[in-house]
Amino acid sequence: MIIYVFLAGSFHPTPVVTLVAFAGGTTIFISRVALLASLKYGKISSSWTAVSLSVVIPTMASAIFWKEIPSGKQITGLILVPVAIFLLQEEPGEK
C-alpha cells in the first residue's frame, strides 16, 4: 500500500472501500484466532481440512455475484464439500 501511495502520489479511499477493508481485516483476524484455537484444542487434520474448505465461500461468491463459471476441478470440489464436512464429525466415543 505504501508503494502504491508513493507511485500514485495520493490515496483517497471512499467510505465503501474503507468499510470493505475493515470488514476484510476483521474477518481475517477472527479466522486466525479460530484457527489457533482449533489447533490448540483439536486435531491438526480436522483443523487443516476446515482451513482448506474456506476456499468454498469465495468460489461460490464469484459464481453467484460475478457469474464466473467454475472449472471442472472446482465443481468437483464443491460437490465433495458436504462429504468432507460429514467426515469431520467426531466418531462415537471420541473426545
C-alpha positions in Angstrom: 0.0 0.0 0.0 2.9 2.3 0.8 4.4 1.6 -2.6 1.1 2.4 -4.3 0.6 5.7 -2.5 4.2 6.6 -3.3 3.8 5.8 -7.0 0.3 7.3 -7.4 1.1 10.3 -5.4 -2.0 10.2 -3.3 -4.7 7.9 -2.0 -8.3 8.9 -1.3 -10.4 5.9 -0.1 -14.1 6.2 -0.3 -16.3 5.1 2.6 -17.3 1.9 0.8 -13.6 1.0 0.3 -12.9 1.7 4.0 -15.8 -0.4 5.1 -14.8 -3.4 2.9 -11.2 -3.2 4.1 -12.3 -3.0 7.7 -14.7 -6.0 7.3 -12.0 -8.0 5.5 -9.4 -7.3 8.2 -11.8 -8.2 10.9 -12.8 -11.5 9.4 -9.2 -12.4 8.7 -8.4 -11.7 12.4 -11.3 -13.8 13.6 -10.4 -16.7 11.3 -6.8 -16.7 12.5 -7.9 -16.7 16.2 -10.3 -19.5 15.4 -7.6 -21.5 13.6 -5.2 -21.1 16.5 -7.9 -22.2 19.0 -8.7 -25.2 16.8 -5.1 -26.2 16.5 -4.7 -25.9 20.3 -7.8 -27.9 21.2 -8.5 -30.1 18.2 -6.7 -32.5 15.8 -4.5 -30.9 13.2 -6.1 -33.0 10.5 -9.5 -31.6 11.2 -8.3 -28.1 11.6 -6.4 -28.1 8.3 -9.3 -29.6 6.5 -11.5 -26.8 7.7 -9.0 -24.3 6.5 -8.9 -25.9 3.1 -12.7 -25.8 2.9 -12.5 -22.0 3.4 -12.0 -21.5 -0.3 -15.6 -22.6 -0.9 -17.1 -19.3 0.1 -15.1 -17.1 -2.4 -15.6 -19.7 -5.2 -19.4 -19.7 -4.6 -19.5 -15.9 -4.3 -17.7 -15.5 -7.6 -20.1 -17.9 -9.3 -23.2 -16.1 -7.8 -22.2 -12.4 -7.9 -19.9 -12.2 -10.9 -21.4 -15.1 -12.9 -18.0 -16.8 -13.2 -18.1 -20.4 -14.3 -16.2 -22.7 -12.0 -13.6 -25.1 -13.6 -14.2 -28.8 -13.6 -11.9 -29.2 -10.6 -13.8 -26.5 -8.7 -17.1 -28.1 -9.4 -15.9 -31.5 -8.2 -14.6 -29.8 -5.0 -17.8 -28.0 -4.4 -19.7 -31.3 -4.8 -17.4 -33.0 -2.3 -17.7 -30.3 0.4 -20.7 -31.9 2.1 -18.8 -35.3 2.2 -15.8 -33.6 3.8 -18.0 -31.9 6.4 -19.7 -35.2 7.2 -16.3 -36.9 7.6 -15.1 -34.2 10.0 -17.7 -35.2 12.5 -16.4 -37.0 15.6 -16.7 -40.7 15.9 -18.8 -42.2 18.7 -16.7 -42.4 21.9 -14.1 -39.9 20.5 -13.4 -36.8 22.6 
